[in-house]
Amino acid sequence: MFEKRLIGLIAGLAVGSLIIQTFVDLDADGGTVASVWWNMVRYYTILTNLTVAIVFGAMALSGKRLSAHWSGAITLQIVLVGIVFHALLAASHEFKSIIGEVSNHGFHTVVPALCFLWWLTCAPKSGLGWRNALQWVIWPLVYAAYGIWRGSLDGKYPYYFLDVPELGLLGLLREMSIVAAGFLVCGFILVGIARIHRPSLSSK
């Protein structure tokens, strides 16, 4: 029962944050819902929270569970959303409106924290190994290529570590190496936790 309620809460908060951000951007930039979403989906934060909303919403409706690999994968991606924001981006974040901060902290704080809580207490972990951590790095690398492509279309790069004109090729490789290493280290930590953590009754 606890897991079912937690999954539903995570799905609802992710969906709610996406809806709020849509209205915030519509109010700030005008345009249409389609144009606002075209801009929103350039960001790793939005794509990952959208994935969480879809996956956890599907679990809540179907009652099915993810495998240990995919549970770890989605948890790592959303937890890194929070870590990267608070460690690297929060200092330069501009406070625009209270309602905007609600969605901002939904994306970067509340949903990541609750996803980690779900993984720690409920998700299956048996069989996770170092190979899983290596595979979990694929998604951020794929996103990096997508983010660079989006930036090449209009000159608006989603994150400073993807800004090719500003960084140059060597600078980009340096920044992406740091990001990939960060994901890999956090993936190894997740695997380590899985190996020493006693499974809860709901994760057996």
C-alpha positions as CSV (number, residue, x, y, z in Angstrom):
1,M,0.0,0.0,0.0
2,F,2.8,2.4,0.9
3,E,4.5,1.8,-2.5
4,K,1.3,2.3,-4.4
5,R,0.6,5.6,-2.7
6,L,4.2,6.7,-3.1
7,I,4.2,5.9,-6.8
8,G,0.9,7.8,-7.3
9,L,2.3,10.8,-5.4
10,I,5.4,10.9,-7.5
11,A,3.4,10.7,-10.8
12,G,1.0,13.4,-9.6
13,L,3.8,15.7,-8.5
14,A,5.7,15.3,-11.8
15,V,2.6,15.9,-13.9
16,G,1.6,18.9,-11.7
17,S,5.0,20.4,-12.0
18,L,4.9,20.1,-15.8
19,I,1.5,21.7,-16.0
20,I,2.5,24.6,-13.7
21,Q,5.6,25.2,-15.8
22,T,3.6,25.2,-19.0
23,F,1.3,28.0,-17.6
24,V,4.3,29.9,-16.2
25,D,6.0,29.9,-19.7
26,L,2.8,30.8,-21.4
27,D,2.4,33.8,-19.2
28,A,6.0,34.8,-19.6
29,D,6.6,34.2,-23.3
30,G,3.1,34.1,-24.8
31,G,2.8,31.9,-27.9
32,T,1.0,28.6,-27.9
33,V,1.1,25.4,-25.8
34,A,2.9,23.7,-28.7
35,S,5.6,26.4,-28.9
36,V,6.1,26.5,-25.1
37,W,6.5,22.7,-25.0
38,W,8.9,22.8,-28.0
39,N,11.1,25.1,-25.9
40,M,10.6,23.1,-22.7
41,V,11.7,19.7,-24.1
42,R,15.1,21.1,-24.9
43,Y,15.9,20.6,-21.2
44,Y,17.1,17.4,-19.6
45,T,15.1,18.3,-16.5
46,I,11.8,18.4,-18.4
47,L,12.4,15.3,-20.4
48,T,13.4,13.3,-17.3
49,N,10.5,14.6,-15.3
50,L,8.2,13.8,-18.2
51,T,9.6,10.2,-18.3
52,V,9.0,9.9,-14.5
53,A,5.4,11.1,-15.0
54,I,4.7,8.6,-17.7
55,V,6.5,5.6,-16.1
56,F,5.1,6.2,-12.6
57,G,1.7,7.0,-14.0
58,A,1.7,3.7,-15.9
59,M,2.8,1.8,-12.8
60,A,0.1,3.5,-10.7
61,L,-2.6,2.5,-13.2
62,S,-1.4,-1.0,-14.1
63,G,0.1,-2.1,-10.8
64,K,3.1,-3.5,-12.6
65,R,6.7,-2.9,-11.4
66,L,9.9,-2.0,-13.1
67,S,12.8,-4.4,-13.2
68,A,15.8,-3.7,-11.0
69,H,17.8,-2.3,-14.0
70,W,15.1,0.1,-15.1
71,S,14.2,1.1,-11.5
72,G,17.9,2.1,-11.0
73,A,18.0,3.8,-14.4
74,I,15.1,6.1,-13.8
75,T,16.1,6.8,-10.2
76,L,19.7,7.8,-11.2
77,Q,18.5,10.1,-14.0
78,I,16.0,12.0,-11.8
79,V,18.3,12.1,-8.8
80,L,21.1,13.6,-10.9
81,V,18.6,16.3,-12.1
82,G,18.4,17.4,-8.5
83,I,22.1,17.1,-7.8
84,V,23.3,18.9,-10.9
85,F,20.8,21.7,-10.4
86,H,21.6,22.3,-6.7
87,A,25.4,21.8,-7.2
88,L,25.9,23.7,-10.5
89,L,22.9,25.7,-11.6
90,A,21.0,27.0,-8.5
91,A,23.5,29.8,-7.9
92,S,22.7,31.4,-11.3
93,H,19.0,30.6,-11.2
94,E,16.8,33.7,-11.4
95,F,13.8,33.9,-9.1
96,K,11.0,35.0,-11.4
97,S,7.7,34.1,-9.5
98,I,6.5,32.1,-6.6
99,I,4.5,29.8,-8.8
100,G,7.5,29.3,-11.0
101,E,9.5,28.3,-7.9
102,V,6.8,25.7,-7.1
103,S,7.4,23.9,-10.4
104,N,11.2,24.5,-10.1
105,H,11.4,22.8,-6.8
106,G,9.0,20.1,-7.9
107,F,11.3,19.2,-10.8
108,H,14.6,19.6,-9.0
109,T,13.9,18.8,-5.3
110,V,10.7,17.0,-4.4
111,V,10.3,14.5,-7.3
112,P,14.0,13.5,-7.2
113,A,13.9,13.1,-3.4
114,L,10.7,11.0,-3.5
115,C,12.0,8.9,-6.4
116,F,15.1,8.1,-4.4
117,L,12.9,7.2,-1.4
118,W,10.8,4.9,-3.6
119,W,13.9,3.2,-4.9
120,L,15.5,2.8,-1.5
121,T,12.4,1.4,0.2
122,C,10.4,-0.3,-2.5
123,A,12.2,-0.9,-5.8
124,P,13.7,-4.3,-6.7
125,K,17.5,-4.2,-6.5
126,S,18.6,-7.8,-6.8
127,G,21.2,-8.6,-9.5
128,L,22.4,-5.0,-10.1
129,G,26.1,-4.8,-11.0
130,W,28.7,-2.5,-12.4
131,R,27.5,-3.2,-16.0
132,N,24.2,-1.6,-15.1
133,A,25.9,1.6,-14.0
134,L,27.8,1.7,-17.3
135,Q,24.5,1.3,-19.3
136,W,22.8,4.1,-17.3
137,V,25.3,6.6,-18.7
138,I,23.9,6.1,-22.2
139,W,20.9,8.3,-21.7
140,P,22.7,11.5,-20.6
141,L,25.1,11.1,-23.5
142,V,22.2,10.7,-26.0
143,Y,20.6,13.7,-24.4
144,A,23.9,15.7,-24.8
145,A,23.9,15.1,-28.5
146,Y,20.2,16.1,-28.7
147,G,20.9,19.3,-26.6
148,I,23.7,20.3,-28.9
149,W,21.5,19.7,-31.9
150,R,18.8,21.9,-30.4
151,G,21.3,24.6,-29.6
152,S,22.6,24.5,-33.2
153,L,19.1,25.3,-34.5
154,D,18.6,28.6,-32.7
155,G,21.7,29.3,-30.7
156,K,20.0,28.6,-27.4
157,Y,21.9,25.9,-25.7
158,P,20.0,24.3,-22.7
159,Y,23.0,24.2,-20.4
160,Y,26.4,25.9,-20.3
161,F,28.3,22.6,-20.5
162,L,26.7,22.0,-23.9
163,D,27.4,25.5,-25.3
164,V,29.7,24.5,-28.2
165,P,30.4,28.0,-29.5
166,E,31.4,29.2,-26.1
167,L,33.4,26.1,-25.0
168,G,34.9,25.0,-28.2
169,L,35.4,21.3,-29.0
170,L,38.0,20.6,-26.4
171,G,36.0,22.5,-23.7
172,L,32.9,20.5,-24.7
173,L,34.8,17.2,-24.4
174,R,36.1,18.3,-21.0
175,E,32.7,19.3,-19.7
176,M,31.0,16.1,-21.0
177,S,33.8,14.0,-19.5
178,I,33.0,15.5,-16.1
179,V,29.3,15.0,-16.5
180,A,29.7,11.4,-17.7
181,A,32.1,10.7,-14.8
182,G,29.6,12.2,-12.4
183,F,26.8,9.9,-13.7
184,L,29.1,6.9,-13.6
185,V,30.2,7.6,-10.0
186,C,26.6,8.1,-8.9
187,G,25.6,4.9,-10.7
188,F,28.3,3.0,-8.9
189,I,27.1,4.4,-5.6
190,L,23.5,3.3,-6.4
191,V,24.8,-0.2,-7.2
192,G,26.8,-0.2,-4.0
193,I,23.7,0.8,-2.0
194,A,21.7,-2.0,-3.7
195,R,24.3,-4.6,-2.7
196,I,24.3,-3.7,0.9
197,H,20.8,-2.6,1.4
198,R,18.4,-5.1,2.9
199,P,15.3,-5.3,0.7
200,S,12.0,-4.3,2.2
201,L,9.1,-6.6,2.2
202,S,7.7,-4.8,-0.8
203,S,10.8,-5.3,-2.9
204,K,11.1,-9.0,-2.5
